[in-house]
Amino acid sequence: MPVYGRALMLGPCLTAFIVVALAGAARAEPVTLVAADKIAVFGTYQSTGDKTKPIVLLFHMGSSNAGEYAPISNKLVALGYNALAIDQRSGGTEFGRANATVQALGHNTRQLAALPDLQAALDWARASGHTGKIIVCGSSYSASLVFLLAAQNPGKIDALMAFSPAEYLGGSTTVRDAAAQLKDVAVFVTSASTPEEIEAARAIVKAVPGKAKTQLIPKKAPHGASALRSDTNASGQAEVWTAVKRFLARATRAPK
């Protein structure tokens, strides 16, 4: 009780902070998308309350789910970005959560088969009234898929972030082939701080035409978007966040 009493004495500033925090938490909501092949895709949307702000579409790594991005999307919203994280049909139970899309489907799929889920998220962004710039963000296998998504949707994606991409997918189109088509998309690529991942990322970045591309070679980072989480990259996440915030600010700046 004494602590509570002292908090009340702090007055309007604390009250305003609590109201804002509660309002932000209340804006997190479940969404259900329908992919082109009629598969239900489940996700979580967090809003700034302003659909003219940019929206970041967040795609997880293998054996994972939207929970991979829970602390990341909170921070993105605090920075002024709307955020949608989905459970792709290729995923699992990492980060302490089930993958609702896999559960509803009844089985896990190969990774390339999840591309329609990413397309459903992109289609939802505009259909739900968002008019700001669209950024896609992938982790591990989905870091490769976002290049295919952007290549198949010219003019619809403004910026792309890929955490640990490589030629994971097979199929007739390589990630480098897709990257070579992205002359109008700002691209940010990073990886784990291992020689193999750094070189895989470098090969993809090299294929992107133009100069609107960045490769961060982190001093310390794990595989995928875990590089942005304090629980999985306690000593290295600040470096990665600094680079991400700088990239997003450039990519979403209004043209003069």
C-alpha positions, 0 to 999 in steps of 0.5 A: 500500500505505501508504494501505491500511495507514493505512485498516486502522489506523482500526479498527472504525468504518471496517470497519463503514462498508465492510460497510454500504456493500457491503451497500447496494450488494448490495441493488440488483437487476433486476426484471421486471414484466408490464403489464396488456397483457402487455408486459415492463417492466424496472427496478431495485430498491434496498432498505433491507432493510426493506419496512415503510419507504416505497417511491418509484416512479421514472418517467423522462422521454422519450428516457430510462430508469431510469438517470436515477435511478441517483444519485437512488435511491442517495440515497433509499435512504441516506435510508431509502426503498426505490426502484424505477426502471423503463424505460417503453415510451416512452423512449430512451438518455439517461444512457448506458444503453439502455431495456430495455423499448423494446429488448425491445418493438422500438419506442418508443411514444407517451407516454400508452401508458406508463401501464400500465407505471406501473400495473405498478410500483404493483401490484408494490409491494404484491404484493412485500410492501412495507407502507410508504407509496407515493410516485410520482415522475415526470419530464417526461411521466411527471410528468404520467402520475403524476397520471393514475395516482394518480387511477385508484388512489384510496387506493393512493398516499400522495404524488406528486412531479412534476418538470416536468409539463405538458399533454403527453399529449393524450387525453380526460383532462387532467392538471389533471382528474386533479389535481383528484381527488387530495384524499387525496394529498400533492403536490410539484411543481417544474419548470425555472426558466423562466417557461413551466415554472413556469406549467405547473406552477402550473396543475396544482398549483392544480387539486389540492384541499386544502392538502397540496400544494407547488410549488417554484420553483427558483432554478436547475434544468433540465427534469425529475428532472435537477434532483436530479442533481449532474452536470446541476444542480451549483449548484442540486440542493442547493436541490431536495433540501432541498425534496424531503427536507422534503416526503417527511418530512411525507408519510411521517410516521405520523399521531398 
